[in-house]
Every structure is written in structure tokens, then in C-alpha cells.
Amino acid sequence: MADVWQNAMDHAVTLARKAGEEVRSALLSDNKDQPTMKTRPDMAVKTKSSCVDLVTQTDQKVEQLIFQSVKEKFPTHRLIGEESVAAGDWSALTDEPTWIIDPIDGTTNFVHGYPFVAISIGFCVNKKVEFGVVYSCLEDKMFTARRGRGSFCNGEPLQVSQQTDIHQAIVATEFGSNRDCDVVDKIFCSLKNVLKLPVHGIRGAGSAAINMCMVASGCVEAYYEIGIHVWDMAAGSLIVTEAGGVLMDVGGGEVDLMSRRIIAANNKDIANRLKNEIATFYPPRDDKPPPPQ
């Protein structure tokens, strides 16, 4: 039986590598034998939803590169991209084949030269992720997953941690870009609760996609966050589950990709224990209709 989506996935991997080259060229010196981080990338930085929600010309250039290529090769497919949504496009997820793209997951890292930056490409059909590609381009790590076929990093299979004791776990999270006092209080309440369990440690790569790939790789037991977007978690969510992990809403129940809330964990025991410590809140959904013009 023909694999109807393999061609699309192969193209996504190719696009992720091309996008990674754009990111590296903006950040690394021209010394090909021993490239080093530029002391301060020369880039125009703008803001979106808040003063810490950053966007650069490289974000926009990479998204345009991916969008143009997908439209040429798969003209009937829909696209959702971080920067196009920021410019006013609606990010409703339908049953149609849909590419969900974060051109630079970890833009703040990128701006500061902090070396965890990823291109994230998820592909959904009937609102389910069929494949995910996350390219941690400064590490040259290509994470991939196909529904029902496992997860891989540079071709090597991934497996989540077998740890079931939350007290021996590393948990990843991020602080997001919302600086409203009530939201910040909830974030630090959750952080305090998790630390007091206790856990071995709390980490954060500055990229939701990379955090989820760390869960899939087995070096982190769980990742949680409220306030991320569908383009942050679509690809990574499948990479986690295909490596044997589980997904859960922070309030329990199934993950809704448009809800902006997620727990990704190695197993249900860890996910359920973590859920009990999270101070939940409800950011505006990604599929909320835009205001009338």
C-alpha cells in the first residue's frame, strides 16, 4: 500500500535542513573549520504580543521559505505558521492536510546566541499529527516521528525514560512571554510546587519543541507549559508519543493542540503526579476567531 504522506515528510526534513542553514548563517562565524557564535548577531528585533515576545527578519525569512516551497509542491494543503498568524492569519485547525510551522522555536535564544534553536514542522490530517520534524540546528540534531512508526534522532530510535518516581525526575518548563502579574504568580506557584515535591531538578531549553524532544530522548521525564502555541507543540507532541511517552492537558484529560496547555511525560504516573502541582489558567485559544476588521 502506498504511503501517502512519506513524500510530504521527506520534504519537511529537507525544508528543516534548509531553514537550519539560514539560522546558522545568521548566528555563526564564517570559519567553516571551527565555527563560533558571533558575539552579538546583527539583527533587527521586533516585538509581537509583549515586550519579550520577539521576532526577527530571520523568523520571517525562514517561514516564507517553507511556505513558498510547500505551496508549490502541495498546493491543496493548508498552512499555519507563527509569523503569518502574528500578521493576522487565523490559525483554525480543520480536517484538511495542514502544515504547522514554527520557523524558529526559541527566538529569544536566537537573538542572544543561546545555542538551543529549532525549526518545528508538524503535519496534521483530520486534526491528528501524522508526522513531526524538529531540527535543533545548532546541535545538528534532526528529530523525526511518523504516526505508528516510532521516533528518531539522526536516524537512531528514541525511547522515553523508564522512571516512575517523580522524586527522581527532571522536569522541564518555560516561563512564556506573558508578564501579567496574575499569570506570573501562577507560573511561579507551579514552579514552587514542583520543586517542593521534590524533583531532581527543573530545566528549560528555551524551546518547547526541544524540551519535548528531550522527553522523547529519555533525559527529561516530563515537560509542562501553559501559554505555548500549536506551532510550538504539534511536531514535538508526536515525537514524544512515538517514543513511548504520553500527553495530557495540565488539568487532566486529553491534549487539545489549540488550547495552549500541555504536559508531555514519559508515563502516566509522572504526568498525573505533575498535574496535581500545576496552578492552571486559560490563555486565549489558538483557534479563537480574529476580531472583525
C-alpha angles and dihedrals in degrees: 000000000000117000101231097191103040092088090054092048092049088052091049091055091050091049092048090055092049090048090049090055089056091051094047093048089055093050110029131071120250093251100115093186094056112005115195134188115271110245091241121356112237100234141135108244122199132178132233125181094001142001090270097044097095135193131181137191088256091060089053095042093051093047091050090050092053096041094050094049094047092048091052096047100033106025095170095054123100124230134210116187133174096234096042089053090049087054091055108276117138115243100209112155113221133176091265121105103277133185113212111199137188104183093196117013101193101035092164088054089049093051092051097039092246102158103234109092127142142188108220123198121175125178121205133189121181087001091297124114108244097179138002132200123189117176115193090199102188090052091040090230116149112197116192139172138179122196107264095003106081138248128280143187114208087339096309117117119251127220128185122236117277092218114129099174111090089202089066095046136106112220125199126207142149135220098229127211101279110106098180108136095237092051093046090050090053092048093052092043089057091045092052092047093051093046091051094054078063117239128182090251150320120241139175130189094196090245124086091205093053092045090056091047088054089056089050090048093055099240094103122043099204146001127198135177141160118206102036121124137240091258090055095055111023098089096034094050092063092044088057097048094043088054089056099268132127137234126215138169112249088246093048128265130074124334116255108204091211096050096080092227129105148159115196113186143162092245143355094260092061093040094051093046091050093047091061091061100049120103099217130213135167119241117193110283120253091235094053106131114252117251115268115268 
